[in-house]
Amino acid sequence: RVRLLKQQVAALAPTGVDILINGETGSGKEVVAQSLHYASKRSGPFVAINCGALPQSLLESELFGYEEGAFTGASRKGKPGLFELAHNGTLFLDEVAELDLRAQRRLLRVLETQRVLRISGTRNICVDVRIIAATNANLWERVKRNQFRADLFYRLSVLGVSLPPLREREGDVELLMR
């Protein structure tokens, strides 16, 4: 299966479209995302964030950045967000299903306009970023329960990769170790 996955990555990488990777925890979603980035024609960095590891209020400032004085404790100089840092590269959104609806709205806006507005900002910043999102959740079920935006789901899942769990890939363990 690793060989088939490598062929799929080779075919998907140059497309430049957003990709959704589905798979259980520990199945190698970030490795696949990195492979997609490095096999692409993107010249910028691979930037990753685990959307489930941060409180939602912090997540937005990490993704979109903030201007001076945006909130108590904010850096005096402001801070660029991960979209800005990933310019001309790839932003990997791990555990994308954990985004709340407000962050989903902002993410969709950036994907539609290719512009980021920092928290408390007044000017849009142009960004060229490919999104690779990953989840172990069934996003379509979350869409049906109004926990995930349908328009964002369709935008993120233009192309998809499904990773079977390692327990179903016995023959791959040796290849993966090498």
Disulfide bonds with the S-S distance in Angstrom:
none
